[in-house]
Amino acid sequence: MSGDYLPVDLTRLKTYSIRHRPHKFDVSGLAGLPAAGASFREWWDALPPQLGAASLKAVAQAVVRARRAGRPVVLAMGAHLVKVGCSPIICDLIRRRIVTAVALNGATAIHDVEIATVGQTSEEVADTIRDGSFGMVEETPAFFAEALAQARSPDLGLGAALGDHLLATRPPQLQHSILAAAREARIPATVHVAIGTDTIHMHPQIAASDLPRRSALDFQLICSVAADLAPAAAGGPAGVWCNVGSAVLLPEVFLKAVAVARNLGSNLDNLVTANFDMIRHYRPGENVIGRPVKKGNGHQITGHHEIMLPLFRQALLELM
């Protein structure tokens, strides 16, 4: 068959002027060039309005609109952001009343407690898994067990119980605890555990505790927070939900919370969501910035937490 073909005659192609072609980019989208010593605002305004920079700006503006309208801004956080030193950023946003609720997975709560109590966290799993010492420290499960035992009300969730115990015991690095900052600010702080996924679950005092029930209460609380993301008035801005570094658990929690909120009548059509992470994962893409929101209201912010979160905080301070 190949012997029956002749080279195509390219002189017969139909062409047209570039001036008649639709374009996705023009010079209005070029980056600015701030001078040495420029202010952060000058640097921020010089970012090219493209892709990731455009998404970051859109999320920052959504947070500003939400807070000016009295709508919630929620951070749902995986553990990595604590381990790269970003706890003070979250605590500061809580104290400034920019973040109005936080949701943590079990690992984030563990690292938060360890930073507050001993100023250090995160073991080398590849080493400790070999000799059976992985997860076998005494103090962390003891702290969780004491917090649960001393929770003053049966209706107190896990996050509040941990925050209360941190404030009661006043550990040396308390100022860096997200759970303590949230409790001091009297904002919701929920902890969502999957039994068997956290090191404290291996310890008998946790196995015998009411940790599952109190985490279930936290799910009910975060459903209430999700329902409150609705606009205060028709056509007004909705709240903002940011998933930061949780690839599976908290995106699943969010999806179910949205389902509960909508089932009970909350209008979340204008909800704005964002996923902050170093790489793109399936569940945040579907369950945070895809399925729950209308097209254009979900934003993917890809980058290292230790770079993106300081940038995001500074932008919010400039724009608020």
N, C-alpha and C positions, 0 to 999 in steps of 0.2 A: 504493500500500500504506500510506503513512504516514497517510492519512485514516482507516484502520480501527483505529488504536491510540488508547487512552484513557490518561491519566496514571494511574500506579499508586497504589493507596490505601495510604499509609504507615501508617495506623492499624492495619493488619492484621499488622504486623511482630511476630514473637515476640521477646521480650526476657528477660533474666535478670539477677540481681544481680551486681555487680562482684565480690562476695565469693566467687562460685563460678567466677570466671574464672582460669585459670592465668596467672601473671605472670612475665615475664623479669627484672624489676627490682623491688627493694624498698629500703627505707631503710638496710638493712645494707650496701648498696653505695655509700653516699654518701662523698664525699671528706672527709677530716679537714682541719682548719684549723690547721696548725702556727703557733706564734707567731713573731714576728721573733726571729732569733737561735737558732732551733731547730737541733738537731743534724741531720746527714744522716739518721741512722736514724729520727728522729722524722718527718722529711719523707718518707722512703721508706715508712714504715708508714702515712702519711696518704694515700698515693695511692689513688684509688678502685679497687677490685678489678675493673676492667672492661677488656675488649678489650686494647689495647696495653699498659697497665700490668700487667694480669694475665699477659700473655705474657712481658713483661720479667721479672717476678717469678718466673714458672715456670722460665725459662731460668736465672736466677741460682741458684735452688734446685737445679736439676738439676746445675749445675756444682759446687756445694758437695757434693751427695751423691756425685757421681762422684769428686771428689778425695778425699773422706773414705774412699771404698771403693778408692782406688788405681786408678781408671779414668782413661783419657786425656780430655783436653779439647783439641780441635783448633780452631785458627782458620785458615780458608782465606780469603785476603785479596786483593781487587783493589787497584788502584793508588791509587784516590782517597783512601783513608784516610791514606796517606802525605802526599799533597799538601794535606791539610787539617790537618796537624800532629799526627796521632794516633800516630806511631811511639813516642814515650815511653811511652804507655799500654800498647802491646803489649809493649815491652821490659820494663816493670815487671811485667806479669803473667807473663812468662816467668821473670824473676828470682825471683819469689815462688813459682814452681812451681805456679801455678794453670793456666797454659797449658802443655801438655806436648808439643805438636807444632804446627808452622805449615806451611801450604802457600801458595805465592805463584804468581801468574802471572808471565810474563816482564816485564811493565811494572812490576809491584810491585818486582821485584828491581832493575830499572834505577833506579827512583826511590830505592830504599833505598841503593844504592851511591852515587848522586850526592849524597844528603843526607850520607852519611858522608864522602865525599871532598872535596866543595866546599861543603857546607852549603846548596846550592840545587838546584832541580830544576824541570822542567816548562817547556817553551818555548811560545810563542804560535804554535800550528800554523797558524792562519789567515794569519799573516804569513810564516812561513818556508816554507810549502808553495809560495808563489808564485815565489820566486826559487831554489828548489832546494836551500836550506840546511837544510830540515827533516831532523832526525836525523843531521846530518853533523858533529857534534862529534867530536873525536878521542879524548878521554880515556876516555869510557865504554866503547866497544868495546875499547879497549886494555886496560882493567882486566879486562873479562870474558875476553879472550884470554889475558892473563897468568895469571888464576886457573885457567883450563882447562889451560894448558900446565904449570903448576906443581903441579897436583893430584897428591898423593903416591901415590895408588893408582888403578888402573884401575877399581876398584869404588866409587869415591867419586862421589856424585851431584852435580848442578849446585849445589844449595843449599849442601852442605857445602864444595864447592870454593870458592865465593864467600865463605862464612863464614871459611874458613881464610885466604884471601888478605886479607880485611879485618883479621883479627887479626894477620897477619904484617906488614902494611904500616902498621897503626896510623894511619889517616887522622885528621884533626883533629876530626871529629864522630862518631867511632866509637861513642860511647855511645848514639847515637840509631839505630843500625843494628839492625833486627830480625834479619837474617841473622847478624850477629856475636853478638848476645845469645843466639840459639838455639844457635850453635856453642859459645859459652862454657858454656852450661848443659848441653851434650851432649844436646840433644833433637833430634828429626828436624826438618829444615827443607828442604822440597822446593820446587823451582821447575819449573813446568809450562809449556812454551813451545809455541806454535803457529807453525811456521816461516813467516816473512813478516809476522808481526803486530807485531814489535818493531823499533825503530829500529836496534838493533845488528845485525840480520840483513842490513842493506844493506852491511855492511863486509866486505872480503875476508878479514880475519883471523878473523872469526866464521864466514863461509861455509866456510872451510877447517878449522875446529876440530871437536872431537868434542862440541860442545854438544848436538846431538840425542841422541846415545847417553847422555850423562850425565843429560839430562832424562828419558829413558826409564828409567834406573835409579831416578830419583826417583819415577816412577810406581810401580815395584815396591815402593819403600819406603813410599809412602803407602798402598798396598794392605795392607801389613803393619800399619801404624798402624790402618787401618780394621778389620782383623780383631781387633785388640786392644781395640776399643770394646765388645766383648761383656762381659757381667757376669763378675766373677771367680768368683761362685758362683750357683747356680740361684736365681732370684728376686731377686738383688741388683741394684743400680743399674748401668746401662750407662754408657758414656762419652757425651760430648757433642761434636757437630760444629757449629761456627758458620761459616756462609758470610757474609763481610763484604764487600759491595761488588763482588762478581764476578757479572756478569749472565749469562755464558755459559760461559767456559772451566772455571772451577773447579767449578761445578755438574755439568758433564759429567764431569770427572775423578772427582768424588765418586761419581756414579752407577756408573761402571765399577769403582771401587775396592770399593764395596759388593757389586757382582756377583761380583768375584773373591773377596772375603772369604767370602761365603755359599757360593760354589761349593766353597771349600776347607774348609767345615764350621763357620764362625763363626756363632754365634747372635746376631744383631743385632736381635732382636724388640723389645727394650726401649730401643733407641737413641733418644736425644733430639737433635733438630736445630733449628737456628734460622737464619733469614736476616735479616741486618741490612742495610738499604739505604734510600735516600731515596725510592725508588718501588718498586712491585712489578713484578717481571719474570716472564716465563713460565717460564724454565728453573729458577731457584731455587725457584719455587713448586712445580714438578713434581718436579724432580730432587733437591731438598734436603728440603723440608718435606712433600712429598706422597708420591711413589711409594716411597721407601726405608723409611719408618717407618709404624707403625700410627697410626690416627687419634688425634689428641690429643697425639702426641709431637713434632709439628713446629710451630714457632712463627714467626710473621712479626713482625719488629720494624721498623716503618717510621719513619724519621726521619733527620736529618742525622747523619753519623758524628761530627762535632765536638761534637755534643750527646749522642748516645746512648752512645758509647763511654766518655766520662768518667763518665757516670751508671752504666753497667754496671760499670766498674772499681770505683767507690766502693761500689756495692752489694755486690760480691763481697768487698771488704775488710771490710765490716761483718758479712757473714754467715759468713765462713770461721771 
